[in-house]
Amino acid sequence: MENYSAEVPWTGKSGRNYKYFVYKIGTELSGPGNFVFTRRAANGDHDPIFFGQTKDLQQSLATQAKAGQVVEAGATHVCVHNEVNEGKRAVELSDLVTEHHPPCNAT
């Protein structure tokens, strides 16, 4: 995937770091991977709103049931970490949600 604006490392509860690429919401993305909708803070950091994983980023982000909720929560970007292995995506998702407690994963 191209046209990303930055790289953001997300650290899970396990202490493992995952490298994510930052895109504006609405950017066409594809392939399997994990994603996090974020709100850009005044200091430039990305505050997580919702973590997810999918076998098809294009389909999942376009039809994400939580998409309206994350935009209402102030999401401005989506960060993506491509991962083909579904088991690894699930472990990563759990690791990150457990550490960051994003508001839209709680509902």
C-alpha distances in whole Angstrom, upper triangle without the diagonal:
4,7,8,11,12,12,15,17,19,22,23,27,27,26,23,20,17,14,11,9,11,10,13,14,14,10,9,7,8,9,12,12,14,13,16,17,19,21,21,24,27,26,22,22,20,22,21,22,21,19,18,16,16,15,13,11,12,15,16,15,17,20,20,24,23,21,24,26,23,23,27,26,24,21,19,15,13,12,10,10,9,13,14,18,19,22,20,18,21,23,20,20,24,24,22,24,27,27,25,27,25,27,26,26,29,30
4,6,9,11,12,15,18,20,23,25,29,29,28,25,21,18,15,13,9,10,9,12,14,14,10,10,9,11,13,15,15,16,15,17,18,19,21,20,23,25,25,21,21,19,22,22,23,22,21,20,19,19,19,16,14,14,18,19,17,18,22,22,25,25,22,25,27,24,23,27,26,24,21,18,15,14,13,11,13,12,16,18,21,23,25,23,21,24,26,23,23,27,26,24,26,29,28,27,29,26,29,27,27,31,32
4,6,9,11,14,18,20,23,26,29,30,28,26,22,19,16,13,9,9,7,10,12,12,9,10,10,13,15,18,17,18,16,17,17,17,19,18,21,22,22,18,19,18,21,21,22,22,21,21,21,21,21,18,15,15,19,19,17,18,22,22,25,24,22,24,25,22,21,25,25,22,19,16,13,13,12,12,14,15,18,21,24,25,28,25,23,26,27,24,24,28,27,24,26,30,28,26,28,26,28,26,27,31,32
4,6,8,11,14,16,20,22,26,27,25,22,19,16,13,10,6,5,5,8,11,12,9,11,10,13,15,17,15,15,13,14,14,14,16,15,18,20,19,15,16,14,17,17,19,19,18,19,19,19,20,18,15,15,19,19,16,18,21,21,24,23,20,23,23,20,20,23,22,20,16,14,10,10,9,10,12,13,17,19,22,23,26,23,21,24,25,21,21,25,24,21,23,26,25,23,25,22,25,24,24,28,29
4,7,10,14,16,20,22,26,27,25,23,19,17,13,11,7,6,6,8,12,13,11,14,14,17,19,20,18,17,15,15,15,14,14,12,15,17,16,12,13,12,16,17,19,19,19,20,21,22,23,21,18,18,22,21,18,20,23,22,25,24,21,23,24,20,19,23,21,19,16,13,10,11,10,12,14,16,20,23,25,26,28,25,23,26,26,22,22,26,25,22,23,26,25,22,25,22,24,24,25,28,29
4,7,10,13,16,19,23,24,22,20,16,14,10,8,6,5,8,11,14,16,14,16,15,18,19,20,17,16,14,14,14,13,14,12,14,16,15,11,11,11,14,15,18,19,18,19,20,21,23,22,18,20,23,22,19,22,25,23,26,24,22,24,24,20,20,23,22,19,16,14,11,11,9,11,12,15,18,22,24,25,26,23,21,24,24,20,21,24,22,19,21,24,22,20,23,21,23,23,24,27,29
4,7,10,13,16,20,20,18,16,12,10,7,6,5,6,9,13,15,18,16,17,16,17,18,18,15,14,13,13,14,13,15,13,15,17,16,12,11,11,14,14,17,18,16,18,18,20,21,21,18,20,23,21,19,22,25,23,26,24,22,25,24,21,21,24,22,20,17,15,12,11,8,9,10,13,16,19,21,22,23,20,18,21,21,17,18,21,19,16,19,21,19,18,21,19,22,22,22,26,28
4,6,10,13,16,17,15,13,10,8,6,5,6,7,11,13,16,18,17,19,17,19,19,18,15,13,12,11,12,11,13,12,13,16,14,11,9,8,11,11,15,15,14,16,17,19,21,21,18,20,23,21,19,22,24,22,25,22,21,24,23,19,20,23,20,18,16,15,12,11,8,9,10,13,16,20,21,22,22,19,17,19,19,15,16,18,16,13,16,18,16,14,17,16,19,20,20,23,25
4,6,10,13,14,11,10,6,5,5,6,9,10,14,17,19,21,20,21,19,20,20,19,15,13,12,12,14,13,15,15,16,18,16,13,11,10,12,12,16,16,14,16,17,19,21,22,19,22,24,22,21,24,26,23,26,23,23,25,24,21,22,25,22,21,18,17,15,13,10,11,10,13,15,19,20,20,20,17,16,18,16,13,14,16,13,11,14,16,13,13,16,16,19,20,19,22,25
4,7,10,11,10,8,6,5,6,7,11,12,15,17,18,21,21,22,20,21,20,18,14,11,11,10,12,12,14,14,15,18,17,15,11,10,11,10,13,13,11,13,14,18,20,21,19,22,23,21,19,23,24,21,23,21,21,23,22,19,21,23,20,19,17,17,15,13,10,11,10,14,15,18,19,19,18,15,14,15,14,10,11,13,10,7,11,12,10,9,13,13,16,17,16,19,21
4,7,8,6,6,4,6,9,11,14,15,19,21,22,25,24,25,23,23,22,20,16,14,14,13,15,15,17,17,18,21,19,17,14,13,13,12,15,15,13,15,16,20,22,23,21,25,26,23,22,26,27,24,25,23,23,26,24,21,23,25,22,22,20,20,18,16,13,14,13,16,16,20,19,19,18,15,14,15,13,10,11,12,8,7,10,11,8,9,12,13,17,18,17,19,22
4,5,5,5,6,8,11,13,16,18,21,23,23,26,25,26,24,24,22,20,16,13,14,13,16,16,19,20,20,23,22,20,16,15,14,12,15,14,12,14,15,18,21,23,21,25,26,22,22,26,26,23,24,22,23,26,23,21,24,25,22,23,21,22,20,18,15,15,13,16,16,19,18,17,16,13,13,12,10,8,9,8,5,4,8,7,5,8,11,12,16,17,15,17,20
4,5,7,10,11,15,16,20,21,24,26,26,29,29,30,27,27,26,23,19,16,17,16,19,18,21,22,22,25,23,23,19,18,16,14,17,16,14,16,17,21,23,25,24,28,28,25,25,29,28,25,26,23,25,27,25,23,26,27,24,24,23,25,23,21,18,18,17,20,19,22,20,19,17,15,15,14,11,10,11,9,5,6,8,6,5,8,10,13,17,18,16,16,20
4,5,9,11,15,17,21,22,26,28,28,31,30,31,28,28,26,23,19,17,18,18,21,21,24,25,25,28,26,25,21,20,19,17,20,19,16,18,18,21,24,26,25,29,29,26,26,30,30,27,28,26,27,30,28,26,29,30,27,28,26,27,25,23,20,19,17,19,18,21,19,19,16,14,14,14,10,10,12,10,6,9,11,9,8,12,14,17,20,21,19,20,23
4,6,10,13,16,19,21,24,27,28,31,30,30,28,28,26,23,20,17,18,18,21,20,23,23,23,26,23,22,19,18,18,17,20,19,17,19,19,23,25,27,25,29,30,27,27,31,31,28,29,27,28,31,29,26,29,30,27,27,25,26,24,22,19,19,17,19,19,22,20,20,18,15,16,16,13,11,13,13,9,10,13,11,9,12,15,17,21,22,20,21,25
4,7,10,13,17,19,22,25,26,28,27,28,25,25,23,20,17,15,16,16,20,20,22,23,23,26,24,22,19,18,18,17,20,19,16,17,17,20,22,24,23,26,28,25,25,29,29,26,28,26,27,30,28,25,28,30,27,27,24,25,22,20,17,16,14,16,15,18,17,18,16,13,13,14,11,9,12,12,8,9,13,12,11,13,16,18,22,22,20,22,25
4,7,10,13,15,19,22,23,26,24,25,22,22,21,19,15,13,14,14,17,17,20,20,21,23,21,19,16,15,16,15,18,18,15,16,16,19,21,23,21,24,26,24,23,27,28,25,27,25,25,28,27,24,26,28,25,25,22,22,19,17,14,13,11,14,14,17,17,18,17,13,14,15,13,10,12,13,10,9,13,14,12,13,16,17,21,22,20,22,25
4,6,10,13,16,19,20,22,21,21,18,19,17,15,12,10,11,12,15,15,18,19,20,23,21,19,16,14,15,14,17,16,13,14,13,16,18,19,17,21,23,20,20,23,25,22,24,23,23,26,25,21,24,26,24,23,20,20,17,15,11,10,7,10,11,14,15,15,15,12,11,13,12,8,10,13,10,9,13,14,13,13,16,16,20,20,19,21,24
4,7,10,13,17,18,20,18,19,16,17,16,15,12,11,11,12,15,15,17,17,19,22,20,17,14,13,15,14,17,16,14,15,14,17,18,19,16,19,22,20,19,22,24,22,25,23,22,26,25,21,23,26,24,22,19,19,15,13,9,8,6,9,11,15,16,17,18,14,13,16,15,11,13,16,14,12,15,17,16,15,18,18,21,21,20,23,26
4,6,10,13,14,17,15,16,13,14,14,13,10,9,8,9,11,12,15,15,17,20,19,15,13,11,13,12,15,14,12,13,13,15,16,16,14,16,19,17,16,19,21,19,22,20,19,22,22,18,20,23,21,19,16,15,12,9,6,5,5,8,11,14,16,17,18,15,13,16,16,12,13,16,14,12,15,17,16,15,18,16,19,19,18,22,24
4,7,10,12,14,12,13,11,13,14,14,11,11,9,10,12,12,14,14,17,19,18,15,13,12,14,14,16,15,14,14,14,16,17,16,13,15,18,17,15,18,20,19,22,20,19,22,22,18,19,22,21,19,15,14,10,8,5,5,7,9,13,16,18,19,21,18,16,19,19,15,16,19,18,15,18,21,19,18,20,18,21,20,20,24,26
4,7,9,12,10,12,11,14,15,16,13,12,10,9,10,9,11,11,14,16,16,12,11,9,12,12,14,14,14,15,15,17,19,17,14,15,18,17,14,17,19,18,21,19,17,19,20,16,16,19,18,16,12,10,7,6,4,7,9,12,15,19,21,21,23,20,18,20,21,17,17,20,19,16,18,21,20,18,20,17,19,19,19,23,24
4,6,8,6,9,9,12,15,16,14,13,10,10,10,10,12,11,15,17,18,14,14,11,14,14,15,15,15,15,16,17,18,16,12,13,16,15,12,14,17,16,19,18,15,18,18,15,14,18,17,15,11,9,6,5,6,8,11,13,17,19,22,22,25,22,19,22,23,20,19,22,22,19,20,23,22,20,21,19,20,19,20,24,24
4,6,6,10,11,14,17,18,17,16,12,12,10,10,10,10,14,16,17,14,14,12,14,14,14,15,16,16,18,18,20,18,14,14,16,16,12,13,16,16,18,17,14,15,17,13,12,15,15,13,9,6,4,6,8,11,15,16,20,22,25,25,27,25,22,24,25,22,21,24,24,21,21,25,24,21,22,19,20,19,20,23,24
4,6,9,10,14,16,17,16,15,11,11,8,9,10,12,15,18,19,16,16,13,14,14,13,13,14,15,16,16,19,16,12,12,14,13,9,10,13,12,15,13,10,12,13,11,9,13,13,11,8,6,5,6,9,11,15,17,20,22,24,24,26,24,21,23,25,22,20,23,24,20,20,24,23,21,21,17,18,16,18,21,21
4,6,9,12,15,17,17,16,13,13,11,13,14,15,19,21,23,20,20,17,18,17,16,16,17,16,17,17,18,15,12,10,12,12,9,8,12,12,15,15,11,13,15,13,11,15,16,14,11,10,9,9,12,13,17,17,20,22,25,24,27,26,22,24,26,24,22,25,26,23,23,27,27,24,24,21,21,19,21,24,23
4,6,10,13,15,15,15,13,14,12,14,16,16,20,22,23,20,20,17,19,18,18,17,17,17,17,16,17,14,11,9,12,13,10,10,14,14,18,17,14,16,18,16,14,18,19,17,13,11,9,9,11,11,15,15,18,20,23,23,26,24,21,24,26,23,22,25,26,23,23,27,27,24,25,22,23,21,22,26,26
4,7,11,13,14,15,13,15,14,17,19,19,23,26,27,23,23,20,22,20,20,18,18,17,16,15,15,11,9,6,10,11,9,9,13,14,17,18,15,17,20,18,17,20,21,20,16,15,12,11,12,12,14,14,17,18,21,21,25,23,20,23,25,23,22,25,26,24,24,28,28,26,27,24,25,22,23,27,26
4,7,10,10,12,11,13,13,16,19,20,23,26,26,23,22,19,21,19,19,17,16,14,13,12,12,9,6,5,9,10,8,10,13,13,17,17,15,18,20,18,18,21,22,20,17,16,13,10,11,9,11,10,13,14,18,18,21,20,17,20,22,19,19,22,23,21,22,26,26,24,25,22,24,21,22,25,25
4,7,9,11,11,15,16,19,22,23,26,29,29,26,25,22,23,21,21,18,17,14,12,10,9,6,5,5,8,9,9,11,13,14,18,18,17,20,22,20,20,24,24,23,20,19,16,13,13,10,11,9,11,12,15,15,19,18,15,18,21,19,18,22,23,21,22,26,26,25,26,24,25,23,22,26,26
4,7,10,11,15,17,20,23,24,28,31,31,27,26,23,24,21,22,19,16,14,11,9,7,5,6,7,9,10,11,13,15,15,19,20,18,22,23,21,22,26,26,25,22,21,18,14,14,10,10,7,8,8,11,12,16,15,13,16,18,17,16,20,21,20,21,25,25,25,26,24,26,23,22,26,26
4,7,10,13,16,19,23,24,27,31,30,27,25,22,23,20,20,17,14,11,8,6,4,5,6,9,10,10,11,14,15,14,18,18,18,22,22,20,22,25,25,25,21,21,18,14,13,10,9,6,6,5,8,8,12,11,9,12,14,13,13,17,18,17,18,21,22,22,23,21,24,21,20,23,24
4,7,10,13,16,20,21,24,28,27,24,22,19,19,16,17,14,11,9,6,6,6,7,7,10,12,10,11,14,15,14,17,17,17,21,21,18,20,24,23,22,19,19,16,12,10,7,6,4,4,6,8,8,11,10,7,10,12,10,10,14,15,14,15,18,19,18,20,18,21,19,17,21,22
4,7,10,13,17,19,21,25,24,22,19,16,16,13,14,11,7,6,4,6,9,10,8,12,13,11,11,14,15,13,16,15,15,19,18,16,18,21,20,20,16,17,14,10,8,6,5,6,7,10,11,10,11,10,6,9,10,8,7,11,12,10,12,15,15,15,16,14,17,15,14,17,19
4,7,10,13,15,18,22,22,19,16,13,13,10,11,8,6,5,6,8,11,11,8,11,13,10,9,13,14,11,14,13,12,16,15,13,15,18,16,16,13,13,10,7,5,4,6,8,10,13,14,13,15,13,10,12,13,10,9,12,13,11,11,15,15,14,15,12,15,13,12,16,17
4,6,10,12,15,18,19,16,13,10,9,6,7,5,4,6,9,11,15,14,11,14,15,12,10,14,15,12,14,12,11,14,13,10,12,15,13,13,10,11,8,6,5,7,9,12,14,17,18,16,18,16,12,13,15,12,9,12,13,10,10,14,13,11,12,9,12,11,10,14,15
4,7,10,13,16,17,15,13,9,9,6,5,5,7,9,11,14,17,16,12,14,15,12,10,13,14,11,13,10,9,11,11,7,9,12,10,9,6,7,6,4,6,9,12,15,17,20,21,20,21,19,16,17,18,15,13,15,16,13,12,16,15,13,13,10,11,9,11,14,15
4,6,9,13,14,11,9,6,5,5,5,7,9,12,15,17,20,19,16,17,19,16,13,16,17,15,16,13,12,13,12,8,9,12,9,8,5,6,5,6,7,11,14,17,19,22,24,23,24,22,18,19,20,17,15,17,17,13,13,16,15,12,13,9,11,11,12,15,16
4,6,10,11,10,8,6,5,7,7,10,12,15,18,21,24,23,19,20,22,19,16,18,20,17,18,15,13,14,13,9,9,11,8,6,4,5,6,9,11,14,17,20,23,26,27,26,27,25,22,23,24,20,18,20,20,16,16,19,17,14,14,11,12,12,15,17,18
4,7,8,6,6,5,6,9,10,13,15,18,21,23,26,25,21,22,24,22,18,21,22,20,22,18,16,17,16,13,12,14,12,9,8,6,7,10,11,15,18,21,24,27,29,28,29,27,24,25,26,22,21,23,22,18,18,21,19,15,17,14,15,16,18,20,22
4,5,5,5,6,7,10,12,15,17,21,23,26,29,28,24,26,27,25,22,24,26,23,24,21,19,20,18,15,15,16,13,10,10,10,11,14,14,18,21,24,27,30,31,31,31,29,26,27,27,24,22,24,23,19,19,21,19,15,17,15,15,17,19,21,22
4,5,7,9,10,14,16,19,21,24,27,30,33,31,28,29,31,28,25,27,29,27,28,24,23,23,21,18,17,18,16,13,13,12,14,17,18,21,24,27,30,33,35,34,35,32,30,31,31,27,26,27,26,22,23,25,22,19,20,18,19,21,23,24,26
4,6,9,11,14,17,20,21,25,27,30,33,32,28,29,32,29,26,29,31,28,29,26,24,25,24,20,20,21,18,16,16,14,15,18,17,21,23,26,29,33,34,34,34,31,29,30,30,26,25,27,25,22,22,24,21,18,20,19,20,22,24,25,27
4,7,9,13,15,18,19,22,24,27,29,28,25,26,28,26,23,26,28,26,27,24,22,23,22,19,18,20,17,15,14,12,12,14,14,17,20,23,26,29,31,31,32,29,26,28,28,24,23,25,23,20,21,23,20,17,20,18,19,21,23,24,26
4,6,10,13,15,16,19,22,24,27,26,23,25,27,25,22,25,26,24,25,22,21,22,21,17,17,19,16,14,13,12,11,13,12,15,17,21,23,27,28,28,29,26,23,25,24,20,20,22,20,16,17,19,16,14,16,15,17,18,19,21,24
4,6,9,12,13,16,18,21,24,23,20,22,23,21,18,21,23,20,22,18,17,19,17,14,14,16,13,11,10,9,8,10,9,13,15,18,21,24,26,25,26,23,21,22,22,18,17,19,18,14,15,17,15,12,14,12,14,15,16,18,20
4,7,10,11,15,18,21,24,24,20,22,24,21,18,21,22,19,20,17,16,17,15,12,13,14,11,10,9,10,10,11,11,14,16,20,22,25,26,25,25,23,20,21,21,18,16,17,16,13,13,15,13,9,11,8,10,12,13,15,17
4,6,7,11,14,17,21,21,18,20,21,18,16,19,19,16,17,14,14,15,13,10,12,14,10,10,8,10,10,9,9,12,14,18,19,22,23,22,22,20,17,17,18,15,12,14,14,10,9,12,11,7,8,6,8,9,10,12,14
4,7,10,14,17,20,20,17,19,19,16,14,17,17,13,14,10,10,12,9,6,9,10,7,8,7,10,10,10,11,14,16,19,20,23,24,22,23,21,18,18,19,16,13,15,15,12,10,13,13,9,9,5,6,6,8,10,11
4,7,10,13,17,17,14,17,17,13,12,15,14,11,11,8,9,11,9,7,10,12,10,11,9,12,11,9,10,12,14,17,18,20,21,18,19,18,15,14,16,13,10,12,13,10,8,12,12,10,9,6,7,5,6,9,10
4,7,11,14,15,13,16,16,12,11,15,15,11,13,10,11,14,13,10,13,16,13,14,12,14,12,10,9,10,11,13,14,17,17,15,16,14,11,11,12,10,7,9,10,8,7,10,11,9,9,7,10,8,7,10,12
4,7,11,11,10,13,13,9,10,13,13,9,11,10,11,15,14,12,15,17,16,17,14,16,14,11,10,10,11,12,12,14,14,12,13,13,9,9,11,10,6,9,11,10,9,13,14,13,12,11,13,10,9,12,13
4,7,9,8,12,12,9,10,13,13,11,13,13,14,17,17,15,18,20,19,20,17,18,16,12,11,9,9,9,9,11,11,8,10,10,6,7,10,9,7,10,12,11,11,15,16,16,16,14,16,14,12,16,16
4,5,6,9,9,6,9,12,11,10,13,14,14,18,18,17,19,22,21,22,19,20,17,14,13,11,11,10,9,9,10,8,11,11,8,9,13,12,10,13,16,15,15,18,20,19,19,18,19,17,15,18,19
4,7,9,9,8,11,13,13,13,16,17,17,21,21,20,22,25,25,25,22,23,20,16,15,12,12,10,9,7,9,7,11,12,9,11,14,14,13,16,18,18,18,21,23,23,23,21,23,20,19,22,22
4,6,6,6,8,10,11,11,15,16,15,19,20,19,20,24,24,24,20,21,18,14,14,12,12,10,11,10,12,11,15,15,12,14,17,16,15,19,21,20,20,23,25,24,24,22,23,20,19,23,23
4,6,5,6,8,10,10,13,14,13,17,18,16,17,21,21,20,17,17,14,11,11,9,10,9,11,11,14,13,16,16,12,15,18,16,14,18,20,18,19,22,23,22,22,20,21,18,18,21,22
4,6,6,6,9,10,14,15,13,16,18,17,17,21,21,21,17,17,15,12,13,11,13,12,14,14,17,16,20,19,16,18,21,20,18,22,23,21,22,25,26,25,25,22,23,20,20,24,23
4,6,5,6,8,11,13,12,15,17,17,17,20,21,22,18,19,17,14,16,14,16,14,16,15,18,16,20,20,17,18,21,20,18,21,24,22,22,25,27,25,25,22,23,19,19,23,22
4,5,5,5,9,10,10,13,15,14,15,18,19,19,16,17,15,12,14,12,14,13,14,15,16,14,18,18,14,15,19,17,15,18,20,19,18,22,23,22,21,18,19,16,16,19,18
4,6,5,9,9,7,11,13,11,12,15,16,16,13,13,12,9,11,11,13,14,16,17,18,17,20,19,16,17,20,18,16,19,21,18,18,22,23,21,20,17,18,15,15,19,18
4,6,9,10,8,11,13,13,13,16,17,17,14,15,14,12,15,14,17,17,19,19,21,20,23,23,19,20,23,22,19,22,24,22,21,25,26,24,23,20,20,17,18,21,20
4,6,9,8,10,12,13,13,16,17,18,16,17,16,14,17,16,19,18,20,20,22,19,22,23,19,19,23,22,19,22,24,22,21,24,26,24,23,20,19,16,16,19,18
4,5,5,8,10,10,11,14,15,16,13,15,14,12,15,15,17,17,18,19,20,18,20,21,17,17,20,19,16,18,21,19,17,21,22,20,19,16,16,12,13,16,14
4,6,7,8,10,11,13,14,16,14,17,17,15,17,18,20,21,21,22,23,20,22,23,19,18,21,21,17,19,22,20,18,21,23,21,19,16,15,11,12,14,12
4,6,5,6,9,10,10,13,11,14,14,13,15,16,19,20,21,23,23,20,22,22,19,18,21,19,16,17,20,18,15,19,20,17,16,13,11,8,9,11,10
4,5,5,6,9,10,11,9,11,12,11,14,15,18,19,21,23,24,22,24,23,20,20,22,20,17,20,22,19,17,21,22,19,17,14,13,10,12,14,13
4,6,5,6,9,10,10,12,13,14,17,19,22,23,25,26,28,25,27,27,23,23,26,24,20,22,24,22,19,23,24,21,19,15,14,11,13,15,13
4,6,5,6,9,9,12,14,14,17,19,22,23,25,27,28,25,27,26,23,22,24,22,19,20,22,19,17,20,21,18,16,12,10,7,11,12,10
4,5,5,6,6,9,10,10,13,16,19,21,23,25,26,24,25,24,21,20,22,20,17,19,20,17,15,18,19,15,14,10,9,7,10,12,11
4,5,5,5,7,10,11,14,17,20,22,25,27,28,26,28,27,23,24,26,23,20,22,23,20,19,22,22,18,17,14,12,10,14,16,15
4,5,7,10,13,14,17,20,23,26,28,30,31,29,30,30,26,26,28,25,22,24,25,22,20,23,23,19,18,14,12,10,14,15,14
4,6,9,12,13,16,19,22,24,26,29,30,28,29,28,24,24,25,23,20,21,22,19,17,20,19,16,14,11,9,8,12,13,13
4,6,9,12,14,18,21,24,26,29,30,29,30,28,25,25,26,24,21,23,23,20,18,21,20,17,16,12,11,11,15,16,16
4,6,8,11,14,17,20,23,25,27,25,27,25,22,22,24,21,18,21,21,17,17,20,19,16,15,12,11,11,14,16,16
4,7,10,14,17,20,23,25,27,26,28,26,23,24,25,22,20,23,23,19,19,22,21,18,18,15,15,14,17,19,20
4,7,10,13,16,19,22,24,23,25,23,20,22,23,19,18,21,21,17,17,21,20,17,18,14,16,15,16,19,20
4,7,10,13,16,18,20,20,22,20,16,18,20,16,15,18,18,15,15,19,18,16,17,14,15,14,15,18,19
4,7,10,13,16,18,18,20,17,14,16,17,14,13,16,16,13,14,18,17,15,16,14,16,15,16,19,21
4,6,9,13,15,15,17,14,12,14,15,12,12,15,15,13,15,18,17,16,18,16,18,17,17,20,22
4,6,10,12,13,14,11,9,12,13,10,11,14,14,12,15,17,17,16,18,17,20,19,18,21,23
4,7,9,11,13,11,9,13,14,11,12,16,16,15,17,20,20,20,21,20,23,21,20,24,25
4,6,8,10,7,6,10,11,10,11,14,15,15,17,19,20,20,22,21,24,22,20,24,25
4,6,9,8,8,11,13,12,14,16,17,18,19,22,23,23,24,24,26,24,22,26,27
4,6,5,6,9,10,11,12,15,15,17,18,20,21,23,24,23,26,24,22,25,26
4,5,5,6,9,10,10,12,14,15,16,18,20,21,22,21,24,22,19,22,23
4,5,5,6,9,10,11,12,14,16,17,19,20,21,21,24,22,19,22,23
4,5,5,6,9,10,10,12,14,15,17,18,19,20,23,22,19,21,23
4,6,5,6,9,10,11,12,14,15,16,17,17,20,18,16,19,20
4,5,5,6,9,10,11,12,14,15,16,16,19,17,14,17,18
4,5,5,6,9,10,11,12,14,15,16,19,19,15,17,20
4,5,5,6,9,10,11,12,14,14,18,17,14,17,19
4,5,5,6,8,10,11,11,11,14,13,11,13,16
4,6,5,6,9,10,10,12,14,14,11,12,15
4,6,5,6,9,10,12,15,16,13,14,18
4,5,5,6,8,9,13,13,11,13,16
4,5,5,5,7,10,10,7,9,12
4,6,6,9,12,13,10,11,14
4,6,9,12,14,12,13,16
4,6,9,11,10,11,14
4,6,9,7,7,11
4,6,6,7,10
4,6,5,7
4,5,6
4,6
4
